[in-house]
Amino acid sequence: MLATQQSLSVEDIEIDLLLEGIFRQYGFDFRKYARSALRRRVRNFIRDEQIGSVSLLQDRILHDRQWLDRFVCSLSVNVSAMFRDAHFYVTFRKGVVPLLRTYPFSRIWVAGVSAGEDLYSLAIVLEEEGIHDRCRIYATDINDAILKRAKDGIYPLDLIKSYTNNYVRAGGKRLFSDHYTAAYERGIMNSSLRDHIVFAQHNLASDASFNEFHVIFCRNVMIYFNSELQAHVFNLLHESLVTFGIIGLGARETMKFSPHEHAYEEIDKNARLYRRIA
Ligand SMILES: C[S@@+](CC[C@H](N)C(=O)[O-])C[C@H]1O[C@@H](n2cnc3c(N)ncnc32)[C@H](O)[C@@H]1O
């Protein structure tokens, strides 16, 4: 016990206390986020906000919800792109859409939706494949501010250009420009894409399962968690998925070594799409 305490730096102790305080005051649980990345973000935050120490940050956050909201934004990495990992979407069209066609109605959960890049990519595929009307998509994130951006579905035109290349490589069936309207250097995604989407805040670390889904995307979220929190999230996803349901992970994530590894089969070796078989 003494050895553990001695090996922790003062900063680490302060970070532990900060995370514990946030959890007890607000219920947001960052205690099991991968520590080195989290430490870096906390340091950047107190430097950018010109706060003298982590303890002073704790004081502000515990007494003022607005500071918590800013801190949550700074902790969440929102890097994303439409049709990122073209092969993922090619495999989704070929290997998952035919299955969804056999269902009268599908519930889909996009967890850790960020500003909606993955979400609109998915909605575009479903629309092009003629099954969008038969799907309800639940888009969730821990970060309320980023969720609002997802709802708005507005992206800078220079980004849209790179999304256009991804879309073509991912097997897009029309022109990407059919799916948005350009105005004032920005692209606004077609409102029809949003027709069957429910947006809600949900914390994968502490909130419960809220439905049973046929497809769950949880891409590039768990890479920021330690192995204990990853196992917790895998359990949550598993209990939220119907038998023969599909899970889509990010390129650097895998079902291997997860608590339910043997209940899934790979749809394709390189696509990180898995079908629940047990
Ligand atoms: C890198 S983005 C991934 C976006 C998208 N899924 C993709 O692959 O392009 C990670 C997202 O996970 C969200 N996130 C982080 N911790 C979370 C948690 N505990 N519960 C729900 N979302 C979380 C962040 O706010 C961020 O929007």
The ligand as an SDF file (V2000), in Angstrom:
LIG
                    3D

 27 29  0  0  0  0  0  0  0  0999 V2000
  -13.1140    9.4370  -31.6340 C   0  0  0  0  0  0  0  0  0  0  0  0
  -14.8060    9.7270  -31.4310 S   0  0  0  0  0  0  0  0  0  0  0  0
  -15.4870    8.4100  -32.4400 C   0  0  0  0  0  0  0  0  0  0  0  0
  -16.5900    8.8840  -33.3370 C   0  0  0  0  0  0  0  0  0  0  0  0
  -17.1930    7.8420  -34.2780 C   0  0  0  0  0  0  0  0  0  0  0  0
  -17.7540    6.7390  -33.5450 N   0  0  0  0  0  0  0  0  0  0  0  0
  -16.1820    7.3780  -35.3020 C   0  0  0  0  0  0  0  0  0  0  0  0
  -15.7080    6.2630  -35.2100 O   0  0  0  0  0  0  0  0  0  0  0  0
  -15.8630    8.1350  -36.1890 O   0  0  0  0  0  0  0  0  0  0  0  0
  -15.1170    9.1390  -29.7630 C   0  0  0  0  0  0  0  0  0  0  0  0
  -16.4600    9.5860  -29.1980 C   0  0  0  0  0  0  0  0  0  0  0  0
  -16.7340    8.8190  -28.0060 O   0  0  0  0  0  0  0  0  0  0  0  0
  -17.3680    9.6720  -27.0820 C   0  0  0  0  0  0  0  0  0  0  0  0
  -17.2170    9.1180  -25.7330 N   0  0  0  0  0  0  0  0  0  0  0  0
  -16.1180    9.1180  -24.9290 C   0  0  0  0  0  0  0  0  0  0  0  0
  -16.3970    8.5400  -23.7540 N   0  0  0  0  0  0  0  0  0  0  0  0
  -17.7010    8.1540  -23.8090 C   0  0  0  0  0  0  0  0  0  0  0  0
  -18.5730    7.5110  -22.8900 C   0  0  0  0  0  0  0  0  0  0  0  0
  -18.1660    7.1360  -21.6740 N   0  0  0  0  0  0  0  0  0  0  0  0
  -19.8520    7.2640  -23.2670 N   0  0  0  0  0  0  0  0  0  0  0  0
  -20.2900    7.6450  -24.5080 C   0  0  0  0  0  0  0  0  0  0  0  0
  -19.5100    8.2670  -25.4250 N   0  0  0  0  0  0  0  0  0  0  0  0
  -18.2330    8.5150  -25.0640 C   0  0  0  0  0  0  0  0  0  0  0  0
  -16.6520   11.0010  -27.2610 C   0  0  0  0  0  0  0  0  0  0  0  0
  -17.4230   12.0870  -26.7620 O   0  0  0  0  0  0  0  0  0  0  0  0
  -16.4540   11.0470  -28.7840 C   0  0  0  0  0  0  0  0  0  0  0  0
  -17.5140   11.7160  -29.3940 O   0  0  0  0  0  0  0  0  0  0  0  0
  1  2  1  0
  2  3  1  0
  2 10  1  0
  3  4  1  0
  4  5  1  0
  5  6  1  0
  5  7  1  0
  7  8  2  0
  7  9  1  0
 10 11  1  0
 11 12  1  0
 11 26  1  0
 12 13  1  0
 13 14  1  0
 13 24  1  0
 14 15  1  0
 14 23  1  0
 15 16  2  0
 16 17  1  0
 17 18  1  0
 17 23  2  0
 18 19  1  0
 18 20  2  0
 20 21  1  0
 21 22  2  0
 22 23  1  0
 24 25  1  0
 24 26  1  0
 26 27  1  0
M  CHG  2   2   1   9  -1
M  END
$$$$
